Amino acid sequence: MNAGWLHTCRKALVFGALVITSHALMGQEILLTRQATLMGSVFDISIVDVDSAQANQHIDQVIAEVIRIENLISEWQPHTPISRVNQQAGARPVVVDREVFELTKRALMYSQLSDGAFDISVAGLDQVWRFDGSMNELPTEEMVQRSIAHVGYQYIVLDSAASSIYLSKKGMKIGFGSIGKGYAADKGRELMQKLGVKGGIVNASGDLATWGAPPQKQYWKIGLNHPFRPHKMIQVLKLEEEAVATSGSYQKYAEIAGTRYAHIINPKTGYPSTGLTSVSIYGPSCEMANALSTSIMVLGREKGKALMKAFPGYHYIFVTDAGRILKSRKH
């Protein structure tokens, strides 16, 4: 098996090369990969190192970093800063860790850049749309309209001096499902680079950050699966220090009366996005790629391409609902 090759099969991109070179010759680097369930998803963490013991130690450190981040931003665990913010919606500001404050601040920036297509307060719609297989009828128009009354990034109030977050409408809720895993992938990579690890991948269930290269290779090869043809790839990316994130409507959805409804919701309408089946973005930051891919699923291809012009360091691959593939110039 080629240690430089990673094939996609979960979400849009994932590993096809796990624990590769366990019998390396003396002095040669190895590539070790381990899976772990983190942030409600499967992570694949790959480390290029001098031996398996050291590689496993570094993987443990990445896992610990992801758990640390989850304990800051999860809206499902009642003890986290974000849960406390949600609990106090419409009542009072909540002082949070500076890291949480800055991540929230960037989330609001993504909302402004995308004209509201990206919005962490869309988490409040989780009581209306469910994509766990339990939904068998559409919500009523009244339910949808009532729920989006609690959505709106403009109602998230930040106080930099106090490092506080205030949701000014009672019933509001924020969540980082759209950029949290990308942020964790970036932070895992950052930690490993600080520790001098020469190469690896932190793959957060398809949203991944890479650095360095596999042993005796020049770059990582990442395959993007075709959403309509599971055994065909749209593109093979050659990456060094880069990141990839994909948003799509083809794996997580609700099927009601023969119609498929995507899990990515338009914050303005309260209804699932349409027009694009998948959006893959690659560039320096997995968090930013996450934000762009989510935004563009809502914006659609033309507004999405216009948005991408503001980010020359990032590139896109879109697949429309009709199966058409659109790519930026670098691919």
PATORLUM-609374 format. One record per residue (C-alpha): residue number from 1; residue in three letters; x, y, z. Coordinates in pm, 1 decimal, always signed. Each point is the difference from the previous one (the first is absolute). Layout:
// residues N
<site num="NUM" residuo="ALA" u="X" v="Y" w="Z"/>
...
***
This chain:
// residues 331
<site num="1" residuo="MET" u="+0.0" v="+0.0" w="+0.0"/>
<site num="2" residuo="ASN" u="+131.3" v="+344.7" w="-91.2"/>
<site num="3" residuo="ALA" u="+64.4" v="+193.4" w="+322.2"/>
<site num="4" residuo="GLY" u="-56.7" v="+328.6" w="-178.6"/>
<site num="5" residuo="TRP" u="-350.5" v="-87.8" w="-111.3"/>
<site num="6" residuo="LEU" u="-315.0" v="+78.9" w="+192.5"/>
<site num="7" residuo="HIS" u="-338.6" v="-86.9" w="-146.8"/>
<site num="8" residuo="THR" u="-333.4" v="+142.7" w="+99.8"/>
<site num="9" residuo="CYS" u="-285.6" v="-207.7" w="+132.7"/>
<site num="10" residuo="ARG" u="-146.0" v="+169.6" w="+308.3"/>
<site num="11" residuo="LYS" u="-162.0" v="+339.3" w="-55.8"/>
<site num="12" residuo="ALA" u="+206.3" v="+124.9" w="-294.3"/>
<site num="13" residuo="LEU" u="+351.2" v="-103.7" w="+80.0"/>
<site num="14" residuo="VAL" u="+154.8" v="-250.3" w="+229.6"/>
<site num="15" residuo="PHE" u="+289.2" v="-240.1" w="+22.4"/>
<site num="16" residuo="GLY" u="+57.2" v="-313.2" w="-197.5"/>
<site num="17" residuo="ALA" u="+339.5" v="-48.9" w="+160.0"/>
<site num="18" residuo="LEU" u="-4.1" v="-94.5" w="+367.8"/>
<site num="19" residuo="VAL" u="+305.2" v="-98.3" w="+205.8"/>
<site num="20" residuo="ILE" u="+230.5" v="-22.6" w="-296.2"/>
<site num="21" residuo="THR" u="+371.9" v="-77.9" w="+57.4"/>
<site num="22" residuo="SER" u="+16.3" v="-170.3" w="+333.7"/>
<site num="23" residuo="HIS" u="+317.4" v="-192.4" w="-95.2"/>
<site num="24" residuo="ALA" u="+216.6" v="+291.5" w="-104.4"/>
<site num="25" residuo="LEU" u="+371.8" v="-51.1" w="-33.0"/>
<site num="26" residuo="MET" u="+226.5" v="+154.3" w="+259.7"/>
<site num="27" residuo="GLY" u="+17.4" v="+376.5" w="-45.8"/>
<site num="28" residuo="GLN" u="-293.5" v="+20.9" w="-237.7"/>
<site num="29" residuo="GLU" u="-312.2" v="+197.6" w="+75.7"/>
<site num="30" residuo="ILE" u="-334.5" v="-173.6" w="+38.5"/>
<site num="31" residuo="LEU" u="-358.0" v="+109.4" w="-56.7"/>
<site num="32" residuo="LEU" u="-238.8" v="-107.2" w="+274.1"/>
<site num="33" residuo="THR" u="-375.8" v="+63.6" w="-6.0"/>
<site num="34" residuo="ARG" u="-253.4" v="-55.6" w="+275.3"/>
<site num="35" residuo="GLN" u="-375.5" v="+52.1" w="+13.0"/>
<site num="36" residuo="ALA" u="-182.3" v="+157.7" w="+292.8"/>
<site num="37" residuo="THR" u="-358.7" v="+110.6" w="+56.6"/>
<site num="38" residuo="LEU" u="+14.1" v="+368.3" w="+93.2"/>
<site num="39" residuo="MET" u="-253.7" v="+283.6" w="-19.7"/>
<site num="40" residuo="GLY" u="-263.0" v="-255.5" w="-100.1"/>
<site num="41" residuo="SER" u="+198.1" v="-97.4" w="-311.5"/>
<site num="42" residuo="VAL" u="+277.0" v="-236.4" w="-106.5"/>
<site num="43" residuo="PHE" u="+340.4" v="+165.5" w="-14.0"/>
<site num="44" residuo="ASP" u="+297.6" v="-155.8" w="-182.1"/>
<site num="45" residuo="ILE" u="+329.5" v="+135.3" w="+132.7"/>
<site num="46" residuo="SER" u="+316.0" v="-75.5" w="-197.7"/>
<site num="47" residuo="ILE" u="+349.7" v="+77.2" w="+119.3"/>
<site num="48" residuo="VAL" u="+334.4" v="-28.0" w="-178.5"/>
<site num="49" residuo="ASP" u="+257.4" v="-91.3" w="+264.0"/>
<site num="50" residuo="VAL" u="+317.5" v="-194.4" w="+74.6"/>
<site num="51" residuo="ASP" u="-173.4" v="-290.2" w="+175.8"/>
<site num="52" residuo="SER" u="-346.5" v="-123.2" w="+90.0"/>
<site num="53" residuo="ALA" u="+32.5" v="+74.2" w="+373.1"/>
<site num="54" residuo="GLN" u="+74.7" v="+365.8" w="-62.5"/>
<site num="55" residuo="ALA" u="-267.3" v="+21.9" w="-270.5"/>
<site num="56" residuo="ASN" u="-258.8" v="-143.8" w="+239.6"/>
<site num="57" residuo="GLN" u="+101.7" v="+250.5" w="+266.0"/>
<site num="58" residuo="HIS" u="-53.3" v="+284.7" w="-246.1"/>
<site num="59" residuo="ILE" u="-338.4" v="-140.0" w="-105.3"/>
<site num="60" residuo="ASP" u="-97.5" v="-8.1" w="+368.7"/>
<site num="61" residuo="GLN" u="+89.6" v="+368.8" w="+22.5"/>
<site num="62" residuo="VAL" u="-215.8" v="+85.6" w="-302.4"/>
<site num="63" residuo="ILE" u="-291.8" v="-191.3" w="+152.5"/>
<site num="64" residuo="ALA" u="+44.1" v="+187.3" w="+327.4"/>
<site num="65" residuo="GLU" u="-1.3" v="+330.7" w="-189.6"/>
<site num="66" residuo="VAL" u="-323.9" v="-86.1" w="-180.1"/>
<site num="67" residuo="ILE" u="-163.0" v="-102.9" w="+328.6"/>
<site num="68" residuo="ARG" u="+112.7" v="+330.6" w="+152.0"/>
<site num="69" residuo="ILE" u="-165.7" v="+190.1" w="-284.4"/>
<site num="70" residuo="GLU" u="-318.0" v="-207.2" w="+23.2"/>
<site num="71" residuo="ASN" u="-21.7" v="+85.6" w="+370.0"/>
<site num="72" residuo="LEU" u="+4.6" v="+366.9" w="-97.8"/>
<site num="73" residuo="ILE" u="-243.9" v="+13.3" w="-291.8"/>
<site num="74" residuo="SER" u="-242.9" v="-293.3" w="+23.8"/>
<site num="75" residuo="GLU" u="-361.6" v="+111.0" w="+33.7"/>
<site num="76" residuo="TRP" u="-103.8" v="-352.8" w="+102.0"/>
<site num="77" residuo="GLN" u="+208.2" v="-23.8" w="+317.1"/>
<site num="78" residuo="PRO" u="-163.7" v="+213.9" w="+271.6"/>
<site num="79" residuo="HIS" u="+324.8" v="+107.2" w="+166.4"/>
<site num="80" residuo="THR" u="+162.2" v="+173.2" w="-299.4"/>
<site num="81" residuo="PRO" u="+26.0" v="+377.1" w="-49.7"/>
<site num="82" residuo="ILE" u="-224.0" v="-16.9" w="-308.9"/>
<site num="83" residuo="SER" u="-267.6" v="-193.0" w="+188.9"/>
<site num="84" residuo="ARG" u="+6.9" v="+264.9" w="+271.4"/>
<site num="85" residuo="VAL" u="-39.2" v="+271.6" w="-264.5"/>
<site num="86" residuo="ASN" u="-302.6" v="-182.6" w="-140.4"/>
<site num="87" residuo="GLN" u="-148.8" v="-51.2" w="+345.5"/>
<site num="88" residuo="GLN" u="+15.4" v="+375.5" w="+64.0"/>
<site num="89" residuo="ALA" u="-149.3" v="+106.2" w="-335.9"/>
<site num="90" residuo="GLY" u="-212.9" v="+311.2" w="+47.1"/>
<site num="91" residuo="ALA" u="+107.5" v="+29.4" w="+362.8"/>
<site num="92" residuo="ARG" u="+364.2" v="+103.0" w="+43.0"/>
<site num="93" residuo="PRO" u="+347.1" v="-5.5" w="-159.1"/>
<site num="94" residuo="VAL" u="+231.2" v="-289.3" w="+81.8"/>
<site num="95" residuo="VAL" u="+374.6" v="+42.9" w="+44.6"/>
<site num="96" residuo="VAL" u="+187.0" v="-261.1" w="-206.1"/>
<site num="97" residuo="ASP" u="+357.6" v="-106.8" w="-64.9"/>
<site num="98" residuo="ARG" u="+177.9" v="+232.8" w="-238.8"/>
<site num="99" residuo="GLU" u="+39.8" v="-284.1" w="-249.3"/>
<site num="100" residuo="VAL" u="-377.5" v="-50.7" w="-8.8"/>
<site num="101" residuo="PHE" u="-55.5" v="+374.6" w="-30.4"/>
<site num="102" residuo="GLU" u="+239.0" v="+29.9" w="-296.0"/>
<site num="103" residuo="LEU" u="-152.3" v="-300.5" w="-178.5"/>
<site num="104" residuo="THR" u="-345.7" v="+153.7" w="+42.6"/>
<site num="105" residuo="LYS" u="+132.3" v="+332.7" w="-126.0"/>
<site num="106" residuo="ARG" u="+131.4" v="-169.1" w="-314.3"/>
<site num="107" residuo="ALA" u="-333.2" v="-177.3" w="-44.6"/>
<site num="108" residuo="LEU" u="-173.7" v="+338.3" w="-7.5"/>
<site num="109" residuo="MET" u="+255.4" v="+118.0" w="-255.8"/>
<site num="110" residuo="TYR" u="-89.0" v="-299.3" w="-221.3"/>
<site num="111" residuo="SER" u="-366.9" v="+96.2" w="+34.8"/>
<site num="112" residuo="GLN" u="+71.2" v="+353.5" w="-113.2"/>
<site num="113" residuo="LEU" u="+216.1" v="-113.5" w="-292.2"/>
<site num="114" residuo="SER" u="-268.7" v="-242.2" w="-120.2"/>
<site num="115" residuo="ASP" u="-293.8" v="+238.6" w="+54.3"/>
<site num="116" residuo="GLY" u="-143.3" v="-231.0" w="+263.7"/>
<site num="117" residuo="ALA" u="+30.7" v="-327.9" w="-190.9"/>
<site num="118" residuo="PHE" u="+229.7" v="-116.4" w="+278.0"/>
<site num="119" residuo="ASP" u="-153.5" v="+37.3" w="+344.0"/>
<site num="120" residuo="ILE" u="+87.5" v="-188.4" w="+320.6"/>
<site num="121" residuo="SER" u="-341.0" v="+88.5" w="+144.3"/>
<site num="122" residuo="VAL" u="-159.8" v="-240.4" w="-250.9"/>
<site num="123" residuo="ALA" u="+64.2" v="-257.8" w="+274.2"/>
<site num="124" residuo="GLY" u="-337.7" v="+109.3" w="+138.2"/>
<site num="125" residuo="LEU" u="-171.8" v="-179.2" w="-288.9"/>
<site num="126" residuo="ASP" u="+96.2" v="-343.6" w="+132.9"/>
<site num="127" residuo="GLN" u="-345.4" v="-32.4" w="+156.2"/>
<site num="128" residuo="VAL" u="-165.5" v="+43.0" w="-341.0"/>
<site num="129" residuo="TRP" u="+215.6" v="-206.3" w="-236.0"/>
<site num="130" residuo="ARG" u="+145.4" v="-336.4" w="+105.7"/>
<site num="131" residuo="PHE" u="+236.8" v="-198.0" w="-218.1"/>
<site num="132" residuo="ASP" u="+39.3" v="-311.4" w="+214.8"/>
<site num="133" residuo="GLY" u="-260.8" v="-207.5" w="-184.6"/>
<site num="134" residuo="SER" u="-280.3" v="+85.7" w="+242.8"/>
<site num="135" residuo="MET" u="-169.4" v="+264.1" w="-215.2"/>
<site num="136" residuo="ASN" u="-291.3" v="-126.3" w="-209.1"/>
<site num="137" residuo="GLU" u="-193.5" v="+316.5" w="-77.6"/>
<site num="138" residuo="LEU" u="+86.5" v="+357.1" w="-89.1"/>
<site num="139" residuo="PRO" u="-21.3" v="+270.5" w="+264.5"/>
<site num="140" residuo="THR" u="-287.5" v="+240.2" w="-51.2"/>
<site num="141" residuo="GLU" u="+63.5" v="+345.4" w="-140.9"/>
<site num="142" residuo="GLU" u="-100.5" v="+140.4" w="+337.3"/>
<site num="143" residuo="MET" u="+262.5" v="-214.7" w="+177.3"/>
<site num="144" residuo="VAL" u="+273.0" v="+111.2" w="-240.0"/>
<site num="145" residuo="GLN" u="-89.7" v="+367.9" w="+26.5"/>
<site num="146" residuo="ARG" u="-20.1" v="-20.2" w="+377.0"/>
<site num="147" residuo="SER" u="+345.3" v="-162.5" w="+15.6"/>
<site num="148" residuo="ILE" u="+179.0" v="+250.2" w="-224.5"/>
<site num="149" residuo="ALA" u="-123.6" v="+278.7" w="+226.0"/>
<site num="150" residuo="HIS" u="+280.7" v="-121.7" w="+229.5"/>
<site num="151" residuo="VAL" u="+263.0" v="-1.5" w="-275.5"/>
<site num="152" residuo="GLY" u="+218.9" v="+296.0" w="-84.7"/>
<site num="153" residuo="TYR" u="+370.3" v="+63.4" w="+52.2"/>
<site num="154" residuo="GLN" u="-77.8" v="+369.5" w="+54.8"/>
<site num="155" residuo="TYR" u="-154.9" v="-96.1" w="+334.7"/>
<site num="156" residuo="ILE" u="+330.3" v="-146.0" w="+125.5"/>
<site num="157" residuo="VAL" u="+161.0" v="+275.8" w="+207.6"/>
<site num="158" residuo="LEU" u="+372.3" v="-14.7" w="+76.3"/>
<site num="159" residuo="ASP" u="+177.7" v="+206.0" w="+264.2"/>
<site num="160" residuo="SER" u="+373.7" v="-19.5" w="-62.4"/>
<site num="161" residuo="ALA" u="+100.3" v="+172.7" w="+323.8"/>
<site num="162" residuo="ALA" u="-202.1" v="-245.4" w="+208.9"/>
<site num="163" residuo="SER" u="+57.4" v="-298.1" w="-234.9"/>
<site num="164" residuo="SER" u="-372.4" v="-67.5" w="+13.6"/>
<site num="165" residuo="ILE" u="-266.8" v="-129.2" w="-237.9"/>
<site num="166" residuo="TYR" u="-363.6" v="+98.7" w="+26.7"/>
<site num="167" residuo="LEU" u="-287.6" v="-142.5" w="-201.4"/>
<site num="168" residuo="SER" u="-243.9" v="+287.2" w="+8.4"/>
<site num="169" residuo="LYS" u="-309.8" v="-205.2" w="-91.0"/>
<site num="170" residuo="LYS" u="-149.6" v="-252.0" w="+238.1"/>
<site num="171" residuo="GLY" u="-8.6" v="-343.1" w="-163.6"/>
<site num="172" residuo="MET" u="+313.4" v="+60.8" w="-210.3"/>
<site num="173" residuo="LYS" u="+270.3" v="-262.2" w="-24.4"/>
<site num="174" residuo="ILE" u="+345.0" v="-4.4" w="-158.1"/>
<site num="175" residuo="GLY" u="+208.9" v="-297.2" w="-106.0"/>
<site num="176" residuo="PHE" u="+325.1" v="-68.9" w="-182.4"/>
<site num="177" residuo="GLY" u="-99.0" v="-303.9" w="-203.9"/>
<site num="178" residuo="SER" u="+87.6" v="+195.1" w="-315.9"/>
<site num="179" residuo="ILE" u="+361.5" v="+91.8" w="+91.1"/>
<site num="180" residuo="GLY" u="+82.2" v="-184.0" w="+322.4"/>
<site num="181" residuo="LYS" u="+160.8" v="-305.5" w="-156.5"/>
<site num="182" residuo="GLY" u="+195.8" v="+215.1" w="-244.7"/>
<site num="183" residuo="TYR" u="+125.6" v="+208.7" w="+289.9"/>
<site num="184" residuo="ALA" u="+100.3" v="-316.6" w="+187.8"/>
<site num="185" residuo="ALA" u="+189.0" v="-128.6" w="-305.3"/>
<site num="186" residuo="ASP" u="+188.9" v="+330.6" w="-25.4"/>
<site num="187" residuo="LYS" u="+86.3" v="-3.5" w="+370.8"/>
<site num="188" residuo="GLY" u="+115.9" v="-361.5" w="-11.6"/>
<site num="189" residuo="ARG" u="+230.9" v="+82.8" w="-289.9"/>
<site num="190" residuo="GLU" u="+123.9" v="+313.3" w="+176.7"/>
<site num="191" residuo="LEU" u="+86.0" v="-197.8" w="+313.6"/>
<site num="192" residuo="MET" u="+192.9" v="-263.1" w="-194.9"/>
<site num="193" residuo="GLN" u="+195.8" v="+261.8" w="-191.7"/>
<site num="194" residuo="LYS" u="+95.4" v="+170.8" w="+327.1"/>
<site num="195" residuo="LEU" u="+127.7" v="-335.8" w="+125.8"/>
<site num="196" residuo="GLY" u="+211.3" v="-42.7" w="-312.1"/>
<site num="197" residuo="VAL" u="-197.8" v="-283.8" w="-159.6"/>
<site num="198" residuo="LYS" u="+103.7" v="+4.4" w="-365.2"/>
<site num="199" residuo="GLY" u="-323.9" v="-107.9" w="-161.2"/>
<site num="200" residuo="GLY" u="-348.5" v="-130.6" w="+45.2"/>
<site num="201" residuo="ILE" u="-372.6" v="+43.5" w="-46.3"/>
<site num="202" residuo="VAL" u="-274.2" v="+78.6" w="+249.3"/>
<site num="203" residuo="ASN" u="-311.7" v="-121.2" w="-176.8"/>
<site num="204" residuo="ALA" u="-321.5" v="+100.7" w="+175.7"/>
<site num="205" residuo="SER" u="-238.8" v="-233.9" w="-180.0"/>
<site num="206" residuo="GLY" u="+81.4" v="+149.0" w="-338.6"/>
<site num="207" residuo="ASP" u="+110.7" v="+350.6" w="+97.8"/>
<site num="208" residuo="LEU" u="+375.6" v="-20.0" w="+26.4"/>
<site num="209" residuo="ALA" u="+322.7" v="+190.7" w="+50.6"/>
<site num="210" residuo="THR" u="+328.1" v="-126.2" w="-144.1"/>
<site num="211" residuo="TRP" u="+365.6" v="+91.6" w="+41.1"/>
<site num="212" residuo="GLY" u="+329.2" v="-144.9" w="-119.7"/>
<site num="213" residuo="ALA" u="-19.6" v="-313.6" w="-214.1"/>
<site num="214" residuo="PRO" u="-18.4" v="-379.5" w="+37.1"/>
<site num="215" residuo="PRO" u="+331.4" v="-189.3" w="+29.6"/>
<site num="216" residuo="GLN" u="+200.9" v="+18.7" w="-321.3"/>
<site num="217" residuo="LYS" u="-271.2" v="+206.7" w="-171.4"/>
<site num="218" residuo="GLN" u="-27.3" v="+365.7" w="-98.6"/>
<site num="219" residuo="TYR" u="-363.7" v="+61.6" w="+93.3"/>
<site num="220" residuo="TRP" u="-323.3" v="-154.5" w="+120.8"/>
<site num="221" residuo="LYS" u="-249.8" v="-123.6" w="-256.8"/>
<site num="222" residuo="ILE" u="-362.5" v="+61.2" w="+99.2"/>
<site num="223" residuo="GLY" u="-282.2" v="-143.8" w="-208.3"/>
<site num="224" residuo="LEU" u="-339.9" v="+169.6" w="-15.1"/>
<site num="225" residuo="ASN" u="-284.9" v="-243.4" w="-55.5"/>
<site num="226" residuo="HIS" u="-274.1" v="+67.3" w="-250.4"/>
<site num="227" residuo="PRO" u="-328.5" v="+39.1" w="+196.1"/>
<site num="228" residuo="PHE" u="-204.4" v="-178.5" w="-269.1"/>
<site num="229" residuo="ARG" u="+256.8" v="-268.8" w="-84.3"/>
<site num="230" residuo="PRO" u="+145.7" v="-140.6" w="+323.4"/>
<site num="231" residuo="HIS" u="+287.8" v="-182.9" w="-169.0"/>
<site num="232" residuo="LYS" u="+107.5" v="+290.8" w="-217.7"/>
<site num="233" residuo="MET" u="+211.9" v="+296.0" w="+98.1"/>
<site num="234" residuo="ILE" u="-58.0" v="+356.9" w="-109.2"/>
<site num="235" residuo="GLN" u="+356.2" v="+107.6" w="+64.2"/>
<site num="236" residuo="VAL" u="+328.7" v="-102.2" w="+160.0"/>
<site num="237" residuo="LEU" u="+157.8" v="+287.0" w="+192.8"/>
<site num="238" residuo="LYS" u="+373.9" v="+18.9" w="+65.9"/>
<site num="239" residuo="LEU" u="+50.2" v="+173.0" w="+332.3"/>
<site num="240" residuo="GLU" u="+283.9" v="+96.0" w="+230.8"/>
<site num="241" residuo="GLU" u="-98.9" v="+248.1" w="+272.0"/>
<site num="242" residuo="GLU" u="-361.1" v="+47.0" w="-95.0"/>
<site num="243" residuo="ALA" u="-355.9" v="-81.6" w="+105.0"/>
<site num="244" residuo="VAL" u="-315.8" v="-133.4" w="-162.8"/>
<site num="245" residuo="ALA" u="-362.1" v="+19.5" w="+110.8"/>
<site num="246" residuo="THR" u="-313.2" v="-127.8" w="-170.5"/>
<site num="247" residuo="SER" u="-364.7" v="+75.6" w="+64.8"/>
<site num="248" residuo="GLY" u="-258.5" v="-216.8" w="-169.6"/>
<site num="249" residuo="SER" u="-361.5" v="-106.8" w="-5.4"/>
<site num="250" residuo="TYR" u="+52.9" v="-358.7" w="-111.6"/>
<site num="251" residuo="GLN" u="+75.1" v="-182.0" w="+326.0"/>
<site num="252" residuo="LYS" u="-185.5" v="+178.7" w="+279.2"/>
<site num="253" residuo="TYR" u="-359.3" v="+69.9" w="-96.8"/>
<site num="254" residuo="ALA" u="-364.4" v="-74.4" w="+72.0"/>
<site num="255" residuo="GLU" u="-205.0" v="-181.4" w="-262.8"/>
<site num="256" residuo="ILE" u="-370.0" v="+81.3" w="+23.6"/>
<site num="257" residuo="ALA" u="-261.6" v="-113.0" w="-253.6"/>
<site num="258" residuo="GLY" u="+273.9" v="-84.2" w="-249.9"/>
<site num="259" residuo="THR" u="+174.6" v="+338.4" w="+21.5"/>
<site num="260" residuo="ARG" u="+344.7" v="+45.6" w="+151.2"/>
<site num="261" residuo="TYR" u="+57.1" v="+298.6" w="+230.3"/>
<site num="262" residuo="ALA" u="+362.5" v="+98.4" w="+67.9"/>
<site num="263" residuo="HIS" u="+127.9" v="+65.1" w="+352.0"/>
<site num="264" residuo="ILE" u="+148.6" v="+338.3" w="-92.3"/>
<site num="265" residuo="ILE" u="-264.8" v="+259.0" w="+79.5"/>
<site num="266" residuo="ASN" u="-37.1" v="+346.5" w="-148.6"/>
<site num="267" residuo="PRO" u="+0.7" v="+223.6" w="+311.8"/>
<site num="268" residuo="LYS" u="-227.6" v="+255.5" w="-166.5"/>
<site num="269" residuo="THR" u="-275.4" v="-235.3" w="-115.6"/>
<site num="270" residuo="GLY" u="+31.6" v="-285.2" w="+249.5"/>
<site num="271" residuo="TYR" u="-12.4" v="-252.7" w="-285.5"/>
<site num="272" residuo="PRO" u="+271.1" v="-233.2" w="-135.0"/>
<site num="273" residuo="SER" u="+235.7" v="+141.6" w="-261.8"/>
<site num="274" residuo="THR" u="-42.5" v="-104.6" w="-364.1"/>
<site num="275" residuo="GLY" u="+192.9" v="+26.9" w="-325.9"/>
<site num="276" residuo="LEU" u="+333.1" v="-145.6" w="+110.1"/>
<site num="277" residuo="THR" u="+56.0" v="-358.0" w="+112.1"/>
<site num="278" residuo="SER" u="+354.2" v="+52.0" w="+124.5"/>
<site num="279" residuo="VAL" u="+252.4" v="+279.8" w="+42.6"/>
<site num="280" residuo="SER" u="+367.9" v="-74.0" w="+63.6"/>
<site num="281" residuo="ILE" u="+234.0" v="+283.1" w="+95.1"/>
<site num="282" residuo="TYR" u="+376.3" v="-27.2" w="+43.2"/>
<site num="283" residuo="GLY" u="+252.9" v="+251.8" w="+124.2"/>
<site num="284" residuo="PRO" u="+208.3" v="+85.5" w="+307.8"/>
<site num="285" residuo="SER" u="-259.3" v="-30.7" w="+281.2"/>
<site num="286" residuo="CYS" u="-249.8" v="-280.5" w="+55.9"/>
<site num="287" residuo="GLU" u="-217.1" v="+230.0" w="+210.4"/>
<site num="288" residuo="MET" u="-24.2" v="+253.1" w="-280.9"/>
<site num="289" residuo="ALA" u="-57.4" v="-274.2" w="-257.9"/>
<site num="290" residuo="ASN" u="-282.7" v="-130.2" w="+222.7"/>
<site num="291" residuo="ALA" u="-159.7" v="+342.9" w="+19.4"/>
<site num="292" residuo="LEU" u="+23.8" v="+54.5" w="-375.1"/>
<site num="293" residuo="SER" u="-136.8" v="-343.6" w="-93.6"/>
<site num="294" residuo="THR" u="-298.8" v="+40.5" w="+232.9"/>
<site num="295" residuo="SER" u="-69.0" v="+352.7" w="-123.6"/>
<site num="296" residuo="ILE" u="+13.4" v="-100.4" w="-364.8"/>
<site num="297" residuo="MET" u="-237.1" v="-293.3" w="+46.2"/>
<site num="298" residuo="VAL" u="-255.0" v="+263.5" w="+105.9"/>
<site num="299" residuo="LEU" u="+100.5" v="+273.5" w="-246.1"/>
<site num="300" residuo="GLY" u="+1.2" v="-221.3" w="-309.1"/>
<site num="301" residuo="ARG" u="+255.2" v="-17.3" w="-276.3"/>
<site num="302" residuo="GLU" u="-7.0" v="+352.2" w="-145.2"/>
<site num="303" residuo="LYS" u="+5.5" v="+187.5" w="+330.4"/>
<site num="304" residuo="GLY" u="+242.9" v="-264.2" w="+126.3"/>
<site num="305" residuo="LYS" u="+244.2" v="+66.4" w="-282.4"/>
<site num="306" residuo="ALA" u="-30.1" v="+372.8" w="+65.8"/>
<site num="307" residuo="LEU" u="+79.6" v="-54.8" w="+368.4"/>
<site num="308" residuo="MET" u="+307.7" v="-207.0" w="-86.2"/>
<site num="309" residuo="LYS" u="+149.9" v="+294.8" w="-189.6"/>
<site num="310" residuo="ALA" u="+58.4" v="+167.5" w="+335.9"/>
<site num="311" residuo="PHE" u="+221.5" v="-294.0" w="+107.2"/>
<site num="312" residuo="PRO" u="+272.2" v="-54.2" w="-263.5"/>
<site num="313" residuo="GLY" u="+184.9" v="-244.3" w="+225.9"/>
<site num="314" residuo="TYR" u="-293.5" v="-242.7" w="-12.4"/>
<site num="315" residuo="HIS" u="-136.4" v="-212.6" w="-283.6"/>
<site num="316" residuo="TYR" u="-326.9" v="-180.6" w="-61.2"/>
<site num="317" residuo="ILE" u="-159.6" v="-305.5" w="-155.9"/>
<site num="318" residuo="PHE" u="-380.5" v="+13.6" w="-20.3"/>
<site num="319" residuo="VAL" u="-237.0" v="-278.9" w="-102.1"/>
<site num="320" residuo="THR" u="-347.8" v="+120.9" w="-91.0"/>
<site num="321" residuo="ASP" u="-322.3" v="-189.1" w="+67.7"/>
<site num="322" residuo="ALA" u="-1.8" v="-81.7" w="-371.5"/>
<site num="323" residuo="GLY" u="+346.6" v="-159.5" w="+26.5"/>
<site num="324" residuo="ARG" u="+199.7" v="+277.2" w="-166.9"/>
<site num="325" residuo="ILE" u="+354.0" v="+49.3" w="+134.6"/>
<site num="326" residuo="LEU" u="+136.5" v="+354.0" w="+29.1"/>
<site num="327" residuo="LYS" u="+361.5" v="+71.3" w="+97.2"/>
<site num="328" residuo="SER" u="+209.7" v="+307.5" w="+62.7"/>
<site num="329" residuo="ARG" u="+308.4" v="+38.3" w="-216.2"/>
<site num="330" residuo="LYS" u="+245.5" v="-166.8" w="+238.1"/>
<site num="331" residuo="HIS" u="-84.9" v="-370.3" w="+29.7"/>
***
